[in-house]
């Protein structure tokens, strides 16, 4: 049987163009203002004082990339797809210039593992400019922080704010929020993702969604340009930034969504497009999530933790008694629980559908009366345990020495650090992750299903 080779695959052609522009032969149309729709509220939040057509176009490019990524299923054999994407922009000559186009294609290929061929045509109608709003800009902003409802963003925002002693700008990713909760809504910036992608009748057919990394990196970069800030603090700790590259499942391409090797490529895109440099910083990349939470919790004014979320599950699947919970067993929830244990932060069991992890059978740990039990949840639990376990198994492993060295080399190059230093830091990080994992298992007792599934276990 012939093996899969993306070089032999036909390009999926997508045209992100206006309704009055002609679609290329054999192309799938992603019509602007229909399949890709800019949010007036989002544009108002972003372009509060400075209207930048080039940055508006970057939002549309990010949306078009998302449309491609979610609407084409990955092959059964292999991973990569090939895309030929045409986008209507305000200044086609700027976008077709080799430095811009090539920087974009490289960043997207590195992130998604796909082949990308981009081209641009001029819009017939410019995007209607939003009216500038009066904002209180007296705060001496120095850094941008991508902000969500997660533990890392809450913790790192508190740490950076305490260290910087100056203004930080929180860019909300995916949910409505604000720079600072004390500000009135009309004075808040960067509250919502400024566009929406509609996939038509077929809907989303691909779940890997690697393009989310480009979406969020582009949005934070745009916010930095508009706020006149050149530093973006990435809030991921070591397991989040490096773990998905170290531990990939099956035939999947490594997940570089928050790795510095990807954000360096995004920096190249902004430099080529705007001539203005920005920098993504990783202050917690050599710390575990538990260590980051412990550092934030030790501050004079630690942030609250009870309203943060880590769970990957849709809220409809993990609701109980009309209250939204977290599942408690997916990889994100398992890392959360282990990290809170390391930081000695107590959390109510009722935060989770799986209130108890100390039971021997997975099903027995769910809250009594939960009506959505399924085999899929058990599979999530197994995957959650194995993800943390696999990462712990890398510590001191001769078998995985080359994989660890490869990631250390990529990380050192991206951070501009010495290779031997990064390798030592990575090995130390993995050893501390292993210690936290073993301590967490021990806290659950030797009859827990977690220890039964794990290979790296204090009970074996």
Secondary structure, 3 states (H helix, E strand, C coil): CCCCCHHHCCCEEEEECCCCCCCCCCEEECCECCCEEECHHHHHHHCCCCCCHHHHHHHHHHHHHHHHHHHCCCCCCCCCCEEEEEEEECCHHHHHCHHHHHHHHHHHHHHHCCEEEEEEEECCCCCCCCCCCCCCCCCCEEEEEEECCCHHHHHHHHHHHHHHCCEEEEEECCCCCCCCCCCCHHHCCCCCCCEEECCCCCCCCCCCCCCHHHHHHHHHHHHHHHCCCCEEECCCCHHHHHHHHHCCCCCCCCCCCCCHHHHHHHHHHHHHHHCCCCEEECCCCCCCHHHHHHHHHCCCCCCCCCCCCCCCCCCCCCEECCEECECCCCHHHHHHHHHHHHHCCCCCHHHECECCCCCCCHHHHECCCCCCCCHHHHHHHHHHHHHHHHHHHCCCCCCCHHHHHHHHHHHHHHHCCCHHHHHHHHHHHHHHHHHHHHHHHHHHCCCCHHHHHCCCCCCC
